[in-house]
């Protein structure tokens, strides 16, 4: 049985114990957290479990403000955690959650409102989806990681293709971004219910 199918079986059993269940997918940037969340969402739907997907990118401060504050996405200060917490509580209260998608090219969450209607399961993905301010609302936490060398390679590629950074700018910040990840995000790994390692693109293995 593939890891995603095994996870879905566990999540279905967990969802039967609660009216609403929140699943966190945490880990470094660009390791496929949103992809993994959408895969789980689709598999849950196949089993007739209503599931929504929310990404923490929608709560990122505008890039211009983050630059002025001198913070990275790896820093919790880059996010509006209070608004995220309010929206998670809204979900638990059986009300719809409204949000805007984040545009990585423009560095801002804009566009029309998106909505997550009332459902049984909400999958939250993001660098700080296990943050202490919201951790009490999380029923199950998944942490995704990879080797440092692979992480830096993936980050460099994403900086250029997704964030439209120059090669030189990306290379200049790779070391500091890894340090921020190690300090701010990697510690969540020890608190996760399951840890997955990215071995190849979209390929994950469970760590025991």
Backbone as JSON Lines, residues from 0, in Angstrom:
{"i":0,"aa":"X","n":[0.84,-1.2,0.0],"ca":[0.0,0.0,0.0],"c":[0.88,1.25,0.0]}
{"i":1,"aa":"X","n":[0.6,2.19,-0.89],"ca":[1.37,3.42,-0.94],"c":[1.13,4.24,0.31]}
{"i":2,"aa":"X","n":[2.13,5.11,0.61],"ca":[2.08,5.89,1.83],"c":[0.84,6.78,1.89]}
{"i":3,"aa":"X","n":[0.45,7.36,0.74],"ca":[-0.72,8.25,0.74],"c":[-1.99,7.47,1.04]}
{"i":4,"aa":"X","n":[-2.11,6.28,0.47],"ca":[-3.31,5.47,0.72],"c":[-3.38,5.03,2.17]}
{"i":5,"aa":"X","n":[-2.22,4.67,2.74],"ca":[-2.18,4.28,4.15],"c":[-2.56,5.45,5.04]}
{"i":6,"aa":"X","n":[-2.06,6.62,4.69],"ca":[-2.39,7.82,5.46],"c":[-3.88,8.12,5.4]}
{"i":7,"aa":"X","n":[-4.45,8.0,4.21],"ca":[-5.87,8.29,4.05],"c":[-6.71,7.36,4.92]}
{"i":8,"aa":"X","n":[-6.35,6.09,4.97],"ca":[-7.08,5.16,5.83],"c":[-7.04,5.6,7.29]}
{"i":9,"aa":"X","n":[-5.85,6.05,7.73],"ca":[-5.71,6.53,9.1],"c":[-6.54,7.79,9.33]}
{"i":10,"aa":"X","n":[-6.53,8.69,8.34],"ca":[-7.26,9.95,8.48],"c":[-8.76,9.73,8.49]}
{"i":11,"aa":"X","n":[-9.23,8.76,7.73],"ca":[-10.66,8.45,7.74],"c":[-11.08,7.96,9.12]}
{"i":12,"aa":"X","n":[-10.28,7.1,9.71],"ca":[-10.6,6.62,11.05],"c":[-10.56,7.76,12.06]}
{"i":13,"aa":"X","n":[-9.6,8.66,11.91],"ca":[-9.49,9.81,12.81],"c":[-10.69,10.73,12.66]}
{"i":14,"aa":"X","n":[-11.12,10.94,11.42],"ca":[-12.23,11.86,11.16],"c":[-13.54,11.35,11.76]}
{"i":15,"aa":"X","n":[-13.64,10.05,11.96],"ca":[-14.86,9.48,12.54],"c":[-14.99,9.82,14.02]}
{"i":16,"aa":"X","n":[-13.89,10.25,14.63],"ca":[-13.89,10.57,16.06],"c":[-14.24,12.03,16.32]}
{"i":17,"aa":"X","n":[-14.21,12.86,15.26],"ca":[-14.44,14.3,15.42],"c":[-15.45,14.79,14.38]}
{"i":18,"aa":"X","n":[-16.19,15.8,14.74],"ca":[-17.07,16.42,13.75],"c":[-16.26,17.08,12.66]}
{"i":19,"aa":"X","n":[-15.15,17.73,13.07],"ca":[-14.24,18.37,12.11],"c":[-12.8,18.01,12.5]}
{"i":20,"aa":"X","n":[-11.99,17.71,11.5],"ca":[-10.61,17.3,11.72],"c":[-9.67,18.19,10.91]}
{"i":21,"aa":"X","n":[-8.59,18.65,11.56],"ca":[-7.6,19.47,10.86],"c":[-6.28,18.7,10.78]}
{"i":22,"aa":"X","n":[-5.78,18.56,9.57],"ca":[-4.52,17.87,9.3],"c":[-3.47,18.9,8.89]}
{"i":23,"aa":"X","n":[-2.3,18.87,9.49],"ca":[-1.22,19.78,9.13],"c":[-0.16,19.05,8.32]}
{"i":24,"aa":"X","n":[0.29,19.69,7.24],"ca":[1.43,19.19,6.48],"c":[2.51,20.26,6.55]}
{"i":25,"aa":"X","n":[3.58,19.94,7.24],"ca":[4.62,20.91,7.57],"c":[5.94,20.49,6.9]}
{"i":26,"aa":"X","n":[6.91,21.4,6.9],"ca":[8.22,21.07,6.34],"c":[8.8,22.22,5.56]}
{"i":27,"aa":"X","n":[9.96,21.99,4.98],"ca":[10.68,23.03,4.24],"c":[9.92,23.46,2.99]}
{"i":28,"aa":"X","n":[10.29,24.62,2.48],"ca":[9.67,25.13,1.26],"c":[10.01,24.26,0.06]}
{"i":29,"aa":"X","n":[9.07,24.16,-0.87],"ca":[9.29,23.57,-2.2],"c":[9.46,22.05,-2.2]}
{"i":30,"aa":"X","n":[8.99,21.39,-1.15],"ca":[9.08,19.93,-1.1],"c":[7.78,19.23,-1.48]}
{"i":31,"aa":"X","n":[6.81,20.01,-1.97],"ca":[5.57,19.4,-2.44],"c":[4.49,19.26,-1.39]}
{"i":32,"aa":"X","n":[4.5,20.13,-0.39],"ca":[3.47,20.05,0.66],"c":[2.07,20.26,0.07]}
{"i":33,"aa":"X","n":[1.93,21.28,-0.77],"ca":[0.61,21.54,-1.38],"c":[0.21,20.41,-2.32]}
{"i":34,"aa":"X","n":[1.17,19.89,-3.07],"ca":[0.9,18.75,-3.96],"c":[0.42,17.56,-3.13]}
{"i":35,"aa":"X","n":[1.11,17.28,-2.04],"ca":[0.76,16.15,-1.2],"c":[-0.62,16.35,-0.59]}
{"i":36,"aa":"X","n":[-0.91,17.6,-0.18],"ca":[-2.22,17.92,0.41],"c":[-3.34,17.67,-0.6]}
{"i":37,"aa":"X","n":[-3.13,18.09,-1.84],"ca":[-4.16,17.9,-2.87],"c":[-4.35,16.43,-3.2]}
{"i":38,"aa":"X","n":[-3.27,15.66,-3.16],"ca":[-3.39,14.22,-3.38],"c":[-4.22,13.57,-2.27]}
{"i":39,"aa":"X","n":[-3.95,13.94,-1.02],"ca":[-4.73,13.4,0.09],"c":[-6.2,13.83,-0.03]}
{"i":40,"aa":"X","n":[-6.4,15.09,-0.4],"ca":[-7.76,15.6,-0.56],"c":[-8.53,14.78,-1.6]}
{"i":41,"aa":"X","n":[-7.9,14.51,-2.73],"ca":[-8.55,13.74,-3.79],"c":[-8.85,12.31,-3.34]}
{"i":42,"aa":"X","n":[-7.93,11.7,-2.64],"ca":[-8.14,10.34,-2.16],"c":[-9.25,10.28,-1.12]}
{"i":43,"aa":"X","n":[-9.34,11.3,-0.27],"ca":[-10.42,11.37,0.7],"c":[-11.77,11.51,0.0]}
{"i":44,"aa":"X","n":[-11.81,12.34,-1.04],"ca":[-13.05,12.51,-1.8],"c":[-13.49,11.2,-2.44]}
{"i":45,"aa":"X","n":[-12.51,10.4,-2.9],"ca":[-12.83,9.11,-3.49],"c":[-13.5,8.19,-2.47]}
{"i":46,"aa":"X","n":[-13.18,8.41,-1.2],"ca":[-13.77,7.61,-0.12],"c":[-14.99,8.31,0.49]}
{"i":47,"aa":"X","n":[-15.49,9.32,-0.24],"ca":[-16.69,10.07,0.15],"c":[-16.51,10.81,1.47]}
{"i":48,"aa":"X","n":[-15.29,11.28,1.71],"ca":[-15.02,12.14,2.86],"c":[-14.79,13.55,2.33]}
{"i":49,"aa":"X","n":[-15.61,14.48,2.77],"ca":[-15.5,15.86,2.31],"c":[-14.25,16.5,2.93]}
{"i":50,"aa":"X","n":[-13.33,16.99,2.09],"ca":[-12.09,17.56,2.59],"c":[-11.77,18.87,1.88]}
{"i":51,"aa":"X","n":[-11.31,19.85,2.63],"ca":[-10.87,21.12,2.08],"c":[-9.37,21.26,2.21]}
{"i":52,"aa":"X","n":[-8.8,22.18,1.45],"ca":[-7.35,22.4,1.47],"c":[-7.07,23.88,1.62]}
{"i":53,"aa":"X","n":[-6.25,24.22,2.59],"ca":[-5.86,25.61,2.86],"c":[-4.35,25.67,2.99]}
{"i":54,"aa":"X","n":[-3.71,26.62,2.29],"ca":[-2.27,26.76,2.39],"c":[-1.91,28.03,3.16]}
{"i":55,"aa":"X","n":[-0.87,27.95,3.97],"ca":[-0.43,29.1,4.75],"c":[0.08,30.24,3.89]}
{"i":56,"aa":"X","n":[0.39,29.96,2.63],"ca":[0.83,31.03,1.73],"c":[-0.2,32.16,1.68]}
{"i":57,"aa":"X","n":[-1.47,31.81,1.86],"ca":[-2.52,32.82,1.82],"c":[-2.44,33.8,2.99]}
{"i":58,"aa":"X","n":[-1.63,33.47,3.98],"ca":[-1.49,34.33,5.16],"c":[-0.11,34.99,5.23]}
{"i":59,"aa":"X","n":[0.66,34.86,4.13],"ca":[1.95,35.53,4.05],"c":[1.77,37.04,3.97]}
{"i":60,"aa":"X","n":[2.6,37.77,4.69],"ca":[2.61,39.22,4.52],"c":[3.12,39.54,3.12]}
{"i":61,"aa":"X","n":[2.72,40.67,2.53],"ca":[3.25,41.04,1.22],"c":[4.78,41.03,1.21]}
{"i":62,"aa":"X","n":[5.37,40.62,0.11],"ca":[6.83,40.5,0.02],"c":[7.52,41.82,0.37]}
{"i":63,"aa":"X","n":[6.93,42.93,-0.08],"ca":[7.55,44.24,0.2],"c":[7.64,44.49,1.71]}
{"i":64,"aa":"X","n":[6.62,44.08,2.45],"ca":[6.64,44.27,3.89],"c":[7.64,43.33,4.55]}
{"i":65,"aa":"X","n":[7.73,42.1,4.05],"ca":[8.69,41.16,4.62],"c":[10.11,41.63,4.4]}
{"i":66,"aa":"X","n":[10.34,42.21,3.23],"ca":[11.68,42.74,2.94],"c":[11.99,43.9,3.87]}
{"i":67,"aa":"X","n":[11.02,44.78,4.1],"ca":[11.26,45.92,4.98],"c":[11.49,45.48,6.42]}
{"i":68,"aa":"X","n":[10.86,44.35,6.81],"ca":[11.05,43.83,8.16],"c":[12.31,42.96,8.27]}
{"i":69,"aa":"X","n":[12.87,42.58,7.13],"ca":[14.06,41.74,7.13],"c":[13.77,40.31,7.53]}
{"i":70,"aa":"X","n":[12.57,39.82,7.15],"ca":[12.21,38.45,7.52],"c":[12.0,37.59,6.28]}
{"i":71,"aa":"X","n":[12.19,36.3,6.45],"ca":[12.02,35.31,5.4],"c":[10.74,34.52,5.67]}
{"i":72,"aa":"X","n":[10.28,33.78,4.66],"ca":[9.13,32.91,4.86],"c":[9.37,31.87,5.93]}
{"i":73,"aa":"X","n":[10.63,31.6,6.23],"ca":[10.96,30.67,7.3],"c":[10.77,31.27,8.68]}
{"i":74,"aa":"X","n":[10.59,32.59,8.75],"ca":[10.37,33.26,10.02],"c":[8.86,33.33,10.29]}
{"i":75,"aa":"X","n":[8.41,32.95,11.48],"ca":[6.97,33.01,11.78],"c":[6.39,34.41,11.62]}
{"i":76,"aa":"X","n":[7.24,35.43,11.8],"ca":[6.78,36.81,11.69],"c":[6.32,37.17,10.28]}
{"i":77,"aa":"X","n":[6.6,36.32,9.32],"ca":[6.2,36.57,7.93],"c":[4.72,36.27,7.69]}
{"i":78,"aa":"X","n":[4.06,35.71,8.68],"ca":[2.68,35.26,8.51],"c":[1.72,35.98,9.46]}
{"i":79,"aa":"X","n":[0.49,36.1,9.02],"ca":[-0.58,36.61,9.88],"c":[-1.18,35.41,10.6]}
{"i":80,"aa":"X","n":[-0.49,34.96,11.64],"ca":[-0.89,33.76,12.38],"c":[-2.25,33.97,13.05]}
{"i":81,"aa":"X","n":[-2.51,35.19,13.52],"ca":[-3.79,35.45,14.2],"c":[-4.97,35.22,13.26]}
{"i":82,"aa":"X","n":[-4.85,35.7,12.02],"ca":[-5.93,35.5,11.05],"c":[-6.09,34.02,10.71]}
{"i":83,"aa":"X","n":[-4.97,33.32,10.59],"ca":[-5.04,31.88,10.32],"c":[-5.75,31.16,11.46]}
{"i":84,"aa":"X","n":[-5.39,31.5,12.68],"ca":[-6.02,30.85,13.84],"c":[-7.52,31.11,13.85]}
{"i":85,"aa":"X","n":[-7.91,32.35,13.54],"ca":[-9.33,32.69,13.48],"c":[-10.05,31.86,12.43]}
{"i":86,"aa":"X","n":[-9.42,31.69,11.26],"ca":[-10.05,30.92,10.19],"c":[-10.15,29.44,10.53]}
{"i":87,"aa":"X","n":[-9.16,28.9,11.23],"ca":[-9.23,27.5,11.65],"c":[-10.37,27.31,12.66]}
{"i":88,"aa":"X","n":[-10.52,28.26,13.55],"ca":[-11.63,28.19,14.51],"c":[-12.97,28.33,13.8]}
{"i":89,"aa":"X","n":[-13.0,29.16,12.75],"ca":[-14.22,29.29,11.95],"c":[-14.59,27.96,11.33]}
{"i":90,"aa":"X","n":[-13.6,27.25,10.79],"ca":[-13.84,25.92,10.22],"c":[-14.4,24.97,11.27]}
{"i":91,"aa":"X","n":[-13.81,24.99,12.46],"ca":[-14.26,24.09,13.52],"c":[-15.67,24.44,14.0]}
{"i":92,"aa":"X","n":[-16.08,25.68,13.74],"ca":[-17.43,26.09,14.1],"c":[-18.43,25.87,12.95]}
{"i":93,"aa":"X","n":[-18.01,25.11,11.95],"ca":[-18.88,24.71,10.83],"c":[-19.3,25.89,9.95]}
{"i":94,"aa":"X","n":[-18.43,26.88,9.83],"ca":[-18.71,28.04,8.97],"c":[-17.71,28.06,7.82]}
{"i":95,"aa":"X","n":[-18.08,28.66,6.69],"ca":[-17.15,28.72,5.55],"c":[-15.95,29.62,5.83]}
{"i":96,"aa":"X","n":[-14.83,29.26,5.22],"ca":[-13.58,30.02,5.38],"c":[-13.26,30.7,4.04]}
{"i":97,"aa":"X","n":[-13.04,32.0,4.09],"ca":[-12.71,32.77,2.89],"c":[-11.23,33.15,2.92]}
{"i":98,"aa":"X","n":[-10.58,33.05,1.76],"ca":[-9.15,33.39,1.69],"c":[-8.8,33.81,0.27]}
{"i":99,"aa":"X","n":[-7.62,34.37,0.12],"ca":[-7.1,34.74,-1.2],"c":[-5.83,33.96,-1.46]}
{"i":100,"aa":"X","n":[-5.63,33.52,-2.7],"ca":[-4.43,32.78,-3.06],"c":[-3.23,33.73,-3.16]}
{"i":101,"aa":"X","n":[-2.06,33.21,-2.76],"ca":[-0.84,34.0,-2.82],"c":[-0.19,33.87,-4.19]}
{"i":102,"aa":"X","n":[0.2,35.01,-4.76],"ca":[0.88,35.03,-6.06],"c":[2.38,35.18,-5.82]}
{"i":103,"aa":"X","n":[3.14,34.11,-6.1],"ca":[4.57,34.12,-5.8],"c":[5.34,35.06,-6.72]}
{"i":104,"aa":"X","n":[4.85,35.3,-7.9],"ca":[5.55,36.22,-8.8],"c":[5.42,37.66,-8.32]}
{"i":105,"aa":"X","n":[4.2,38.03,-7.9],"ca":[3.97,39.4,-7.44],"c":[4.25,39.57,-5.95]}
{"i":106,"aa":"X","n":[4.31,38.46,-5.23],"ca":[4.63,38.53,-3.81],"c":[3.52,39.08,-2.95]}
{"i":107,"aa":"X","n":[2.27,38.75,-3.29],"ca":[1.13,39.26,-2.54],"c":[-0.07,38.31,-2.72]}
{"i":108,"aa":"X","n":[-0.91,38.22,-1.69],"ca":[-2.16,37.45,-1.8],"c":[-3.23,38.39,-2.35]}
{"i":109,"aa":"X","n":[-3.64,38.14,-3.57],"ca":[-4.61,39.03,-4.2],"c":[-5.63,38.21,-4.99]}
{"i":110,"aa":"X","n":[-6.44,38.87,-5.77],"ca":[-7.43,38.15,-6.56],"c":[-8.74,38.0,-5.82]}
{"i":111,"aa":"X","n":[-9.65,37.26,-6.43],"ca":[-10.97,37.07,-5.86],"c":[-10.92,36.14,-4.65]}
{"i":112,"aa":"X","n":[-11.91,36.33,-3.77],"ca":[-12.01,35.46,-2.6],"c":[-12.24,34.02,-3.02]}
{"i":113,"aa":"X","n":[-11.54,33.12,-2.35],"ca":[-11.79,31.69,-2.47],"c":[-12.53,31.26,-1.2]}
{"i":114,"aa":"X","n":[-13.24,30.15,-1.28],"ca":[-13.99,29.72,-0.11],"c":[-13.87,28.23,0.11]}
{"i":115,"aa":"X","n":[-13.75,27.86,1.37],"ca":[-13.81,26.45,1.78],"c":[-15.13,26.29,2.52]}
{"i":116,"aa":"X","n":[-16.03,25.55,1.91],"ca":[-17.33,25.34,2.52],"c":[-17.2,24.31,3.65]}
{"i":117,"aa":"X","n":[-18.26,24.17,4.39],"ca":[-18.25,23.24,5.52],"c":[-17.93,21.82,5.05]}
{"i":118,"aa":"X","n":[-16.93,21.2,5.67],"ca":[-16.55,19.83,5.32],"c":[-16.03,19.13,6.57]}
{"i":119,"aa":"X","n":[-15.74,17.85,6.44],"ca":[-15.31,17.06,7.58],"c":[-13.84,17.27,7.93]}
{"i":120,"aa":"X","n":[-13.02,17.38,6.87],"ca":[-11.57,17.44,7.07],"c":[-11.01,18.68,6.39]}
{"i":121,"aa":"X","n":[-10.08,19.35,7.08],"ca":[-9.35,20.46,6.48],"c":[-7.87,20.12,6.51]}
{"i":122,"aa":"X","n":[-7.23,20.19,5.33],"ca":[-5.8,19.92,5.23],"c":[-5.09,21.27,5.12]}
{"i":123,"aa":"X","n":[-4.26,21.58,6.1],"ca":[-3.51,22.83,6.14],"c":[-2.05,22.53,5.84]}
{"i":124,"aa":"X","n":[-1.51,23.16,4.79],"ca":[-0.09,22.96,4.52],"c":[0.66,24.28,4.65]}
{"i":125,"aa":"X","n":[1.9,24.19,5.1],"ca":[2.7,25.4,5.23],"c":[3.92,25.2,6.11]}
{"i":126,"aa":"X","n":[4.84,26.14,6.01],"ca":[6.08,26.06,6.77],"c":[5.82,26.03,8.27]}
{"i":127,"aa":"X","n":[4.78,26.76,8.7],"ca":[4.49,26.86,10.13],"c":[3.1,26.33,10.47]}
{"i":128,"aa":"X","n":[2.69,25.28,9.77],"ca":[1.37,24.7,10.04],"c":[1.32,23.95,11.36]}
{"i":129,"aa":"X","n":[2.48,23.84,12.05],"ca":[2.52,23.27,13.39],"c":[2.91,24.33,14.42]}
{"i":130,"aa":"X","n":[2.72,25.58,14.08],"ca":[3.07,26.69,14.97],"c":[2.36,26.54,16.32]}
{"i":131,"aa":"X","n":[3.03,26.96,17.38],"ca":[2.48,26.79,18.73],"c":[1.13,27.47,18.92]}
{"i":132,"aa":"X","n":[0.88,28.56,18.19],"ca":[-0.37,29.3,18.34],"c":[-1.58,28.53,17.78]}
{"i":133,"aa":"X","n":[-1.33,27.59,16.89],"ca":[-2.44,26.84,16.28],"c":[-2.34,25.34,16.53]}
{"i":134,"aa":"X","n":[-1.27,24.9,17.17],"ca":[-1.03,23.47,17.29],"c":[-2.13,22.74,18.06]}
{"i":135,"aa":"X","n":[-2.78,23.44,19.0],"ca":[-3.85,22.81,19.76],"c":[-5.07,22.5,18.9]}
{"i":136,"aa":"X","n":[-5.15,23.13,17.71],"ca":[-6.28,22.9,16.8],"c":[-6.0,21.78,15.81]}
{"i":137,"aa":"X","n":[-4.75,21.3,15.77],"ca":[-4.33,20.29,14.81],"c":[-4.55,18.89,15.39]}
{"i":138,"aa":"X","n":[-5.21,18.04,14.61],"ca":[-5.47,16.67,15.07],"c":[-4.4,15.67,14.62]}
{"i":139,"aa":"X","n":[-3.73,15.98,13.51],"ca":[-2.72,15.05,12.99],"c":[-1.71,15.86,12.18]}
{"i":140,"aa":"X","n":[-0.42,15.62,12.43],"ca":[0.63,16.42,11.78],"c":[1.58,15.55,10.99]}
{"i":141,"aa":"X","n":[1.83,15.96,9.75],"ca":[2.75,15.28,8.83],"c":[3.92,16.23,8.57]}
{"i":142,"aa":"X","n":[5.14,15.74,8.71],"ca":[6.32,16.57,8.44],"c":[7.09,15.97,7.27]}
{"i":143,"aa":"X","n":[7.41,16.82,6.29],"ca":[8.15,16.4,5.09],"c":[9.52,17.06,5.1]}
{"i":144,"aa":"X","n":[10.57,16.26,4.86],"ca":[11.92,16.82,4.81],"c":[12.72,16.11,3.72]}
{"i":145,"aa":"X","n":[13.93,16.6,3.48],"ca":[14.87,15.92,2.6],"c":[16.28,16.3,3.03]}
{"i":146,"aa":"X","n":[17.28,15.68,2.43],"ca":[18.66,15.99,2.77],"c":[18.97,17.45,2.46]}
{"i":147,"aa":"X","n":[19.88,18.04,3.24],"ca":[20.19,19.47,3.08],"c":[20.65,19.8,1.67]}
{"i":148,"aa":"X","n":[21.49,18.95,1.1],"ca":[22.01,19.23,-0.24],"c":[20.89,19.23,-1.27]}
{"i":149,"aa":"X","n":[19.97,18.28,-1.16],"ca":[18.83,18.23,-2.08],"c":[17.9,19.41,-1.84]}
{"i":150,"aa":"X","n":[17.72,19.76,-0.57],"ca":[16.85,20.89,-0.23],"c":[17.35,22.18,-0.86]}
{"i":151,"aa":"X","n":[18.65,22.42,-0.8],"ca":[19.21,23.64,-1.37],"c":[19.09,23.64,-2.9]}
{"i":152,"aa":"X","n":[19.27,22.49,-3.51],"ca":[19.13,22.39,-4.97],"c":[17.7,22.69,-5.39]}
{"i":153,"aa":"X","n":[16.74,22.1,-4.67],"ca":[15.32,22.33,-4.98],"c":[14.96,23.79,-4.76]}
{"i":154,"aa":"X","n":[15.48,24.37,-3.66],"ca":[15.19,25.77,-3.35],"c":[15.71,26.68,-4.46]}
{"i":155,"aa":"X","n":[16.92,26.42,-4.92],"ca":[17.52,27.25,-5.97],"c":[16.68,27.21,-7.25]}
{"i":156,"aa":"X","n":[16.24,26.0,-7.62],"ca":[15.41,25.86,-8.82],"c":[14.09,26.61,-8.67]}
{"i":157,"aa":"X","n":[13.47,26.52,-7.48],"ca":[12.19,27.18,-7.24],"c":[12.35,28.7,-7.18]}
{"i":158,"aa":"X","n":[13.46,29.17,-6.64],"ca":[13.72,30.62,-6.6],"c":[13.67,31.21,-8.0]}
{"i":159,"aa":"X","n":[14.24,30.49,-8.94],"ca":[14.32,30.99,-10.31],"c":[13.0,30.81,-11.05]}
{"i":160,"aa":"X","n":[12.41,29.63,-10.96],"ca":[11.21,29.33,-11.76],"c":[9.93,29.87,-11.15]}
{"i":161,"aa":"X","n":[9.81,29.82,-9.81],"ca":[8.56,30.21,-9.15],"c":[8.6,31.65,-8.63]}
{"i":162,"aa":"X","n":[9.74,32.01,-8.03],"ca":[9.83,33.33,-7.41],"c":[10.45,34.38,-8.33]}
{"i":163,"aa":"X","n":[10.92,33.95,-9.51],"ca":[11.5,34.85,-10.51],"c":[12.71,35.61,-10.0]}
{"i":164,"aa":"X","n":[13.48,34.94,-9.14],"ca":[14.71,35.55,-8.65],"c":[15.84,35.32,-9.65]}
{"i":165,"aa":"X","n":[16.85,36.16,-9.58],"ca":[18.03,35.96,-10.43],"c":[18.85,34.82,-9.83]}
{"i":166,"aa":"X","n":[19.7,34.21,-10.66],"ca":[20.56,33.12,-10.19],"c":[21.46,33.61,-9.07]}
{"i":167,"aa":"X","n":[22.06,34.77,-9.24],"ca":[22.98,35.3,-8.24],"c":[22.27,35.59,-6.92]}
{"i":168,"aa":"X","n":[21.07,36.17,-7.0],"ca":[20.34,36.5,-5.78],"c":[19.98,35.24,-5.01]}
{"i":169,"aa":"X","n":[19.54,34.21,-5.73],"ca":[19.19,32.95,-5.09],"c":[20.4,32.32,-4.41]}
{"i":170,"aa":"X","n":[21.51,32.25,-5.13],"ca":[22.73,31.64,-4.58],"c":[23.21,32.39,-3.35]}
{"i":171,"aa":"X","n":[23.06,33.7,-3.38],"ca":[23.5,34.54,-2.26],"c":[22.75,34.2,-0.97]}
{"i":172,"aa":"X","n":[21.49,33.78,-1.11],"ca":[20.65,33.57,0.07],"c":[20.45,32.11,0.47]}
{"i":173,"aa":"X","n":[21.02,31.18,-0.29],"ca":[20.78,29.77,0.0],"c":[21.22,29.36,1.4]}
{"i":174,"aa":"X","n":[22.39,29.8,1.82],"ca":[22.92,29.4,3.13],"c":[22.08,29.98,4.26]}
{"i":175,"aa":"X","n":[21.75,31.26,4.16],"ca":[20.96,31.89,5.22],"c":[19.56,31.3,5.3]}
{"i":176,"aa":"X","n":[18.98,30.95,4.13],"ca":[17.64,30.35,4.14],"c":[17.68,28.97,4.79]}
{"i":177,"aa":"X","n":[18.74,28.21,4.53],"ca":[18.86,26.89,5.17],"c":[18.99,27.05,6.68]}
{"i":178,"aa":"X","n":[19.75,28.05,7.11],"ca":[19.91,28.29,8.54],"c":[18.58,28.66,9.19]}
{"i":179,"aa":"X","n":[17.78,29.48,8.49],"ca":[16.47,29.86,9.04],"c":[15.54,28.66,9.11]}
{"i":180,"aa":"X","n":[15.61,27.81,8.1],"ca":[14.81,26.59,8.11],"c":[15.19,25.73,9.32]}
{"i":181,"aa":"X","n":[16.47,25.53,9.51],"ca":[16.95,24.69,10.61],"c":[16.5,25.25,11.97]}
{"i":182,"aa":"X","n":[16.51,26.56,12.09],"ca":[16.19,27.19,13.37],"c":[14.68,27.25,13.62]}
{"i":183,"aa":"X","n":[13.9,27.57,12.59],"ca":[12.49,27.87,12.79],"c":[11.51,26.75,12.43]}
{"i":184,"aa":"X","n":[11.86,25.9,11.47],"ca":[10.92,24.91,10.96],"c":[11.31,23.47,11.31]}
{"i":185,"aa":"X","n":[12.57,23.14,11.16],"ca":[13.01,21.76,11.41],"c":[12.62,21.23,12.8]}
{"i":186,"aa":"X","n":[12.59,22.07,13.84],"ca":[12.21,21.56,15.17],"c":[10.79,20.97,15.22]}
{"i":187,"aa":"X","n":[9.91,21.36,14.31],"ca":[8.57,20.78,14.28],"c":[8.61,19.27,14.02]}
{"i":188,"aa":"X","n":[9.66,18.84,13.35],"ca":[9.76,17.44,12.94],"c":[9.59,16.49,14.12]}
{"i":189,"aa":"X","n":[10.17,16.84,15.26],"ca":[10.13,15.96,16.44],"c":[8.72,15.82,17.01]}
{"i":190,"aa":"X","n":[7.82,16.74,16.66],"ca":[6.46,16.73,17.21],"c":[5.42,16.17,16.24]}
{"i":191,"aa":"X","n":[5.85,15.79,15.05],"ca":[4.92,15.3,14.04],"c":[4.44,13.88,14.35]}
{"i":192,"aa":"X","n":[3.24,13.55,13.89],"ca":[2.72,12.2,14.05],"c":[3.38,11.23,13.07]}
{"i":193,"aa":"X","n":[3.77,11.75,11.91],"ca":[4.47,10.93,10.92],"c":[5.46,11.82,10.17]}
{"i":194,"aa":"X","n":[6.63,11.27,9.86],"ca":[7.68,11.99,9.15],"c":[7.93,11.3,7.82]}
{"i":195,"aa":"X","n":[7.91,12.09,6.74],"ca":[8.15,11.57,5.4],"c":[9.39,12.22,4.82]}
{"i":196,"aa":"X","n":[10.19,11.43,4.11],"ca":[11.36,11.98,3.43],"c":[11.09,12.03,1.93]}
{"i":197,"aa":"X","n":[11.35,13.18,1.33],"ca":[11.28,13.31,-0.12],"c":[12.55,12.7,-0.71]}
{"i":198,"aa":"X","n":[12.39,11.65,-1.52],"ca":[13.55,10.99,-2.12],"c":[13.75,11.45,-3.57]}
{"i":199,"aa":"X","n":[12.65,11.6,-4.29],"ca":[12.63,12.14,-5.64],"c":[11.38,13.0,-5.75]}
{"i":200,"aa":"X","n":[11.25,13.75,-6.85],"ca":[10.09,14.61,-6.99],"c":[8.79,13.82,-6.84]}
{"i":201,"aa":"X","n":[7.95,14.26,-5.92],"ca":[6.65,13.66,-5.63],"c":[6.75,12.24,-5.05]}
{"i":202,"aa":"X","n":[7.95,11.82,-4.66],"ca":[8.12,10.49,-4.1],"c":[8.53,10.61,-2.62]}
{"i":203,"aa":"X","n":[7.77,9.95,-1.73],"ca":[8.0,10.08,-0.3],"c":[8.07,8.71,0.35]}
{"i":204,"aa":"X","n":[8.93,8.59,1.36],"ca":[8.99,7.35,2.15],"c":[8.84,7.72,3.61]}
{"i":205,"aa":"X","n":[8.22,6.82,4.36],"ca":[8.03,7.08,5.78],"c":[9.31,6.8,6.54]}
{"i":206,"aa":"X","n":[9.64,7.67,7.49],"ca":[10.82,7.48,8.34],"c":[10.36,6.89,9.67]}
{"i":207,"aa":"X","n":[11.02,5.83,10.08],"ca":[10.64,5.18,11.34],"c":[11.69,5.47,12.41]}
